[in-house]
Amino acid sequence: MEYTRLGNSGLYVSRVALGTIPYGQGGGFEKISGLGVEEAKKQLDEAFGRGVNFLDTANIYNGGDSEKILGQALGKKRDEVVLTSKARTSMGDGPNDSGASRYHLTRAVEDSLTRLGTDHLDLLYMHQWDGQTPIRETIETANELIRSGKIRYWGVSNYSAWQLTKTVYEAKALGLNPPIEQQVYYTPEAREIEYEILPAARDLGVGTWGWSPLGEGLLNGKVRRGQETPSDTRQGAGWPEPHVTDWERAYDLIELFDDIAGDLGWSLPQVVIAWIMGRPGIDGVAIAARDFGQFTEDLDAAELTLPAEARERITEASQLPAYYPLWHRLMNGMDRPEPADREFFEEQRKHVLGE
């Protein structure tokens, strides 16, 4: 297993994080969850045996039941891992049962610690931007939680580039700890973070972790053009994500990944995960699966290196349009390229300039 620094901190984590959304039951996640303590232990033992030391959960997963199952399954191994959770999303019907306010975040962290059976989180993610709470309050609260020992570091998830940038610079202006990591949605079918979010993070020194590298089941190999998707998968069970804007393009890409997988003797998910793991600015991915065979197959992908020709085929086929100001910079500003997005510009060059 390869390890990397978490953002610009001194903390090292495995490049594969174990996602725990399948653990537990309830809270509207019934279609994608259901694993109990023993099944969770089996996954944890397999992951630990391969060098995984990074665990990812959230208070909203299965209404908090995911944290409970994870805590019970971890037991005395808690201090051997880097444990993360998330807060901000709604945990009830009250007006203060969601958000990134001091009131909600403090209570949410305390509740997560109780469910997990631990006295601290190694990393707390703000699960979404809060457009009502002043960002200074959120930053101050995260730092208060650090000083109290309840969390060690903090990060953000699903932020836009301007929200991430504002958060980092506001924290620095206050002389407080900024977020060290962001967790974002990223697959070869959905490369939108390459426009602004990923370059911003690289420039700011914030690490980037991809969640759901298989597109919440879209790229698990079971979604096919003109075929009914099995009901025991997220897509077949009517899970509402991801938001696919062009289904014909998605099916074309799935068929390409399948062709490459056949040539290499890999599974389709392994091709996708290996491509993501080799992308500029991507520290690692969080994987999660109910099926143990699928779980081990996804873990195997961390040890695979996608051949350059196959990587280029995927990158070229999945390239997104060069929206303004990208196309204008490519035409007029490449005499002074920006290191944070240079690789992405090079990939766009042939589409805009015909090179």
C-alpha positions as CSV (number, residue, x, y, z in Angstrom):
1,M,0.0,0.0,0.0
2,E,1.2,3.5,-0.9
3,Y,1.0,6.2,1.7
4,T,0.7,10.0,1.3
5,R,0.7,13.1,3.5
6,L,-2.8,14.3,4.3
7,G,-2.8,17.7,2.7
8,N,0.1,19.8,4.0
9,S,0.0,18.2,7.5
10,G,2.5,15.7,8.8
11,L,0.0,12.9,9.0
12,Y,0.4,9.9,6.6
13,V,-2.5,7.9,5.4
14,S,-3.0,5.1,2.9
15,R,-4.0,6.2,-0.6
16,V,-7.1,4.1,-0.2
17,A,-9.6,5.0,2.5
18,L,-12.2,2.5,3.6
19,G,-15.7,4.1,3.2
20,T,-18.4,2.9,5.6
21,I,-21.7,4.0,4.0
22,P,-22.7,0.3,3.7
23,Y,-22.4,-0.2,7.5
24,G,-25.6,-0.2,9.5
25,Q,-29.2,0.5,8.4
26,G,-31.6,3.4,8.4
27,G,-31.8,7.1,7.7
28,G,-32.9,6.7,4.1
29,F,-29.8,4.7,3.1
30,E,-31.5,1.3,3.2
31,K,-31.0,0.7,-0.6
32,I,-27.2,0.8,-0.3
33,S,-26.4,-0.4,3.2
34,G,-27.2,-3.2,5.7
35,L,-23.8,-4.6,6.8
36,G,-23.6,-5.6,10.5
37,V,-20.7,-5.7,12.9
38,E,-19.3,-9.1,11.8
39,E,-19.4,-8.1,8.2
40,A,-17.8,-4.8,9.0
41,K,-15.0,-6.6,10.9
42,K,-14.4,-8.8,7.9
43,Q,-13.9,-5.8,5.7
44,L,-11.7,-4.0,8.3
45,D,-9.5,-7.1,8.7
46,E,-9.0,-7.4,5.0
47,A,-8.3,-3.7,4.6
48,F,-5.8,-3.6,7.5
49,G,-4.0,-6.6,6.2
50,R,-3.4,-4.7,3.0
51,G,-2.1,-1.6,4.8
52,V,-5.2,0.6,4.8
53,N,-5.1,2.9,7.8
54,F,-7.6,5.5,6.7
55,L,-11.3,5.1,7.6
56,D,-14.1,7.4,6.3
57,T,-17.6,7.7,7.8
58,A,-20.2,10.4,8.4
59,N,-22.8,11.2,11.0
60,I,-25.5,11.1,8.3
61,Y,-24.7,7.6,7.0
62,N,-27.7,5.4,8.0
63,G,-28.8,8.0,10.5
64,G,-25.7,7.5,12.6
65,D,-25.9,3.7,12.6
66,S,-22.8,3.5,10.3
67,E,-20.7,5.2,13.1
68,K,-22.1,2.8,15.7
69,I,-21.3,-0.3,13.6
70,L,-17.8,1.0,12.8
71,G,-17.1,1.8,16.4
72,Q,-18.1,-1.7,17.6
73,A,-16.2,-3.3,14.8
74,L,-13.0,-1.3,15.4
75,G,-12.9,-2.0,19.1
76,K,-9.3,-1.9,20.5
77,K,-7.9,-1.2,17.0
78,R,-9.2,2.4,17.2
79,D,-5.7,3.9,17.8
80,E,-4.2,2.1,14.9
81,V,-6.1,4.0,12.3
82,V,-6.8,7.5,11.1
83,L,-10.5,8.0,11.8
84,T,-12.6,10.6,10.0
85,S,-16.2,11.6,10.1
86,K,-18.4,14.5,8.8
87,A,-20.9,17.0,10.1
88,R,-23.1,19.8,8.7
89,T,-25.9,17.8,7.1
90,S,-29.3,17.5,8.7
91,M,-29.6,15.1,11.7
92,G,-33.2,16.0,12.7
93,D,-36.2,18.2,11.9
94,G,-35.2,21.2,14.2
95,P,-33.9,24.5,12.8
96,N,-30.5,23.9,14.3
97,D,-30.2,20.2,13.5
98,S,-28.0,21.0,10.5
99,G,-25.4,23.6,9.4
100,A,-21.9,24.6,10.2
101,S,-22.7,26.8,13.2
102,R,-20.9,26.5,16.6
103,Y,-24.1,25.2,18.1
104,H,-24.6,22.4,15.6
105,L,-21.0,21.3,14.9
106,T,-20.1,21.0,18.6
107,R,-23.1,18.9,19.3
108,A,-22.7,16.8,16.1
109,V,-19.0,16.0,17.0
110,E,-19.9,15.0,20.5
111,D,-22.7,12.7,19.2
112,S,-20.3,11.2,16.7
113,L,-17.7,10.5,19.4
114,T,-20.4,8.7,21.4
115,R,-21.5,6.6,18.5
116,L,-18.0,5.7,17.5
117,G,-16.9,5.0,21.1
118,T,-13.8,7.2,21.0
119,D,-12.7,10.5,22.5
120,H,-11.5,12.1,19.3
121,L,-11.7,12.2,15.5
122,D,-8.4,12.4,13.6
123,L,-10.2,14.5,10.8
124,L,-13.5,16.2,10.7
125,Y,-15.0,17.2,7.3
126,M,-17.6,19.9,6.8
127,H,-19.9,17.8,4.7
128,Q,-21.4,20.7,2.7
129,W,-21.0,24.5,2.5
130,D,-23.4,26.4,4.9
131,G,-24.6,29.6,3.2
132,Q,-26.2,31.0,6.4
133,T,-23.4,30.6,9.0
134,P,-20.6,33.1,8.7
135,I,-17.4,31.2,7.7
136,R,-15.5,32.8,10.6
137,E,-17.8,31.0,13.0
138,T,-17.2,27.6,11.3
139,I,-13.4,28.2,11.3
140,E,-13.4,29.2,14.9
141,T,-15.5,26.2,15.9
142,A,-13.2,23.8,14.1
143,N,-10.2,25.3,15.8
144,E,-12.0,25.2,19.2
145,L,-12.6,21.5,18.6
146,I,-8.9,21.0,17.8
147,R,-7.8,22.8,21.0
148,S,-10.3,20.8,23.1
149,G,-8.8,17.5,21.7
150,K,-12.0,16.4,20.1
151,I,-10.6,16.5,16.6
152,R,-7.0,16.7,15.3
153,Y,-7.5,18.2,11.9
154,W,-10.4,19.5,9.8
155,G,-11.3,19.5,6.1
156,V,-14.2,20.2,3.8
157,S,-16.3,18.2,1.3
158,N,-18.3,19.2,-1.7
159,Y,-17.1,22.8,-1.7
160,S,-16.8,24.9,-4.8
161,A,-13.4,26.5,-5.6
162,W,-14.4,29.9,-4.3
163,Q,-15.8,28.5,-1.1
164,L,-12.6,26.5,-0.4
165,T,-10.4,29.5,-1.2
166,K,-12.5,31.8,1.1
167,T,-12.3,29.3,3.9
168,V,-8.5,28.9,3.7
169,Y,-7.8,32.6,3.4
170,E,-10.2,33.6,6.2
171,A,-8.6,31.0,8.5
172,K,-5.1,32.3,7.7
173,A,-6.3,35.9,8.2
174,L,-7.5,34.9,11.7
175,G,-4.3,33.1,12.5
176,L,-6.2,29.8,12.8
177,N,-5.8,26.4,11.3
178,P,-7.3,26.1,7.8
179,P,-8.7,22.9,6.3
180,I,-6.0,20.5,5.2
181,E,-8.1,18.2,3.0
182,Q,-11.1,18.2,0.7
183,Q,-13.2,15.3,-0.3
184,V,-14.9,15.6,-3.7
185,Y,-16.8,13.6,-6.3
186,Y,-14.5,12.5,-9.1
187,T,-14.7,9.9,-11.8
188,P,-13.7,9.7,-15.5
189,E,-17.4,10.3,-16.3
190,A,-17.5,13.4,-14.0
191,R,-14.3,15.5,-14.2
192,E,-15.8,18.9,-13.3
193,I,-13.4,19.4,-10.4
194,E,-10.6,19.9,-12.9
195,Y,-11.9,23.3,-14.0
196,E,-11.4,25.1,-10.7
197,I,-11.8,23.0,-7.6
198,L,-8.7,20.8,-8.0
199,P,-6.4,23.6,-9.2
200,A,-7.5,25.8,-6.3
201,A,-6.7,23.0,-3.8
202,R,-3.3,22.4,-5.3
203,D,-2.4,26.1,-5.2
204,L,-3.7,26.4,-1.6
205,G,-1.8,23.3,-0.3
206,V,-5.1,21.5,0.4
207,G,-5.1,17.8,-0.4
208,T,-7.8,16.2,-2.5
209,W,-9.6,12.9,-1.9
210,G,-12.1,11.4,-4.3
211,W,-15.3,9.9,-3.0
212,S,-17.3,7.2,-4.8
213,P,-14.8,6.5,-7.6
214,L,-17.3,4.2,-9.2
215,G,-19.9,6.9,-9.5
216,E,-22.2,5.5,-6.8
217,G,-22.5,2.4,-8.8
218,L,-22.7,3.9,-12.3
219,L,-19.3,2.4,-13.2
220,N,-19.5,-0.9,-11.3
221,G,-19.7,-2.9,-14.5
222,K,-23.4,-3.7,-14.1
223,V,-24.9,-0.6,-15.8
224,R,-25.1,-1.2,-19.6
225,R,-26.8,0.5,-22.5
226,G,-30.2,-1.0,-23.2
227,Q,-30.0,-3.5,-20.3
228,E,-31.9,-3.6,-17.0
229,T,-29.6,-2.9,-14.1
230,P,-29.7,-5.5,-11.3
231,S,-31.9,-4.5,-8.4
232,D,-29.2,-5.4,-5.9
233,T,-27.1,-2.4,-7.0
234,R,-27.5,1.3,-6.2
235,Q,-28.5,2.2,-9.8
236,G,-30.9,-0.7,-10.0
237,A,-32.5,0.2,-6.7
238,G,-33.3,3.7,-7.9
239,W,-30.6,5.5,-6.0
240,P,-30.9,9.2,-7.1
241,E,-27.1,9.9,-7.6
242,P,-25.0,10.6,-9.5
243,H,-26.4,13.5,-11.7
244,V,-25.6,12.4,-15.2
245,T,-26.0,15.1,-17.8
246,D,-25.3,13.0,-20.9
247,W,-26.3,9.4,-20.7
248,E,-25.1,8.5,-24.2
249,R,-21.6,9.8,-23.3
250,A,-21.8,7.8,-20.1
251,Y,-22.7,4.6,-21.9
252,D,-19.9,5.2,-24.5
253,L,-17.4,5.6,-21.7
254,I,-18.6,2.5,-19.9
255,E,-18.1,0.5,-23.1
256,L,-14.6,1.9,-23.5
257,F,-13.7,1.0,-19.9
258,D,-15.1,-2.5,-20.5
259,D,-12.9,-2.9,-23.7
260,I,-9.8,-1.8,-21.8
261,A,-10.6,-4.1,-18.9
262,G,-11.0,-7.0,-21.3
263,D,-7.6,-6.3,-22.9
264,L,-5.9,-6.1,-19.6
265,G,-7.7,-9.0,-17.9
266,W,-9.0,-6.5,-15.2
267,S,-12.5,-5.7,-14.0
268,L,-14.1,-2.5,-15.2
269,P,-14.0,-1.0,-11.7
270,Q,-10.3,-1.7,-11.5
271,V,-9.7,0.3,-14.7
272,V,-11.7,3.2,-13.4
273,I,-10.0,3.3,-9.9
274,A,-6.5,2.9,-11.4
275,W,-7.2,5.8,-13.8
276,I,-8.3,8.1,-10.9
277,M,-5.4,7.1,-8.7
278,G,-3.0,8.3,-11.4
279,R,-4.6,11.7,-11.9
280,P,-2.8,15.0,-11.1
281,G,-3.6,16.3,-7.7
282,I,-5.5,13.3,-6.4
283,D,-4.1,12.0,-3.1
284,G,-6.4,8.9,-3.0
285,V,-9.9,7.6,-3.1
286,A,-12.5,6.3,-0.6
287,I,-14.0,2.9,-1.6
288,A,-17.0,1.2,-0.2
289,A,-18.9,-1.9,-1.2
290,R,-21.5,-4.2,0.4
291,D,-20.3,-7.3,-1.5
292,F,-17.0,-8.7,-0.1
293,G,-15.8,-9.9,-3.5
294,Q,-16.4,-6.4,-5.0
295,F,-14.6,-4.9,-2.0
296,T,-11.5,-7.0,-2.4
297,E,-11.5,-6.4,-6.1
298,D,-11.6,-2.6,-5.5
299,L,-8.7,-2.9,-3.0
300,D,-6.7,-4.8,-5.7
301,A,-6.9,-1.7,-7.9
302,A,-4.7,0.2,-5.6
303,E,-1.8,-2.1,-6.6
304,L,-2.4,-1.8,-10.3
305,T,-0.8,0.6,-12.8
306,L,-2.8,1.5,-15.8
307,P,-0.7,1.3,-19.0
308,A,0.0,4.7,-20.6
309,E,-1.9,3.9,-23.8
310,A,-5.1,2.9,-21.9
311,R,-4.8,5.9,-19.6
312,E,-4.6,8.2,-22.6
313,R,-7.6,6.6,-24.3
314,I,-9.7,7.2,-21.2
315,T,-8.4,10.8,-20.7
316,E,-9.1,11.7,-24.4
317,A,-12.5,10.0,-24.5
318,S,-13.7,11.6,-21.3
319,Q,-12.3,15.1,-21.8
320,L,-14.9,17.8,-20.9
321,P,-15.4,21.0,-23.0
322,A,-13.0,23.9,-22.5
323,Y,-15.4,26.5,-21.1
324,Y,-14.5,30.2,-20.7
325,P,-12.0,31.4,-19.5
326,L,-10.2,28.1,-20.2
327,W,-10.3,28.3,-23.9
328,H,-9.2,32.0,-23.9
329,R,-6.3,31.2,-21.6
330,L,-5.3,28.3,-23.9
331,M,-5.3,30.7,-26.9
332,N,-3.6,33.7,-25.2
333,G,-2.1,32.9,-21.9
334,M,0.1,29.8,-22.2
335,D,3.3,31.8,-22.3
336,R,3.0,31.9,-18.5
337,P,1.2,28.7,-17.4
338,E,0.0,28.2,-13.8
339,P,1.6,25.1,-12.2
340,A,-1.7,24.2,-10.3
341,D,-3.6,23.5,-13.5
342,R,-0.9,23.0,-16.1
343,E,-1.5,19.3,-16.7
344,F,-5.2,19.9,-17.2
345,F,-4.5,22.6,-19.7
346,E,-2.2,20.4,-21.7
347,E,-5.0,17.8,-21.9
348,Q,-7.3,20.5,-23.3
349,R,-4.8,21.9,-25.8
350,K,-5.6,19.5,-28.7
351,H,-9.3,20.1,-28.3
352,V,-9.0,23.9,-28.5
353,L,-5.9,24.4,-30.6
354,G,-6.1,21.3,-32.7
355,E,-2.6,20.1,-31.5
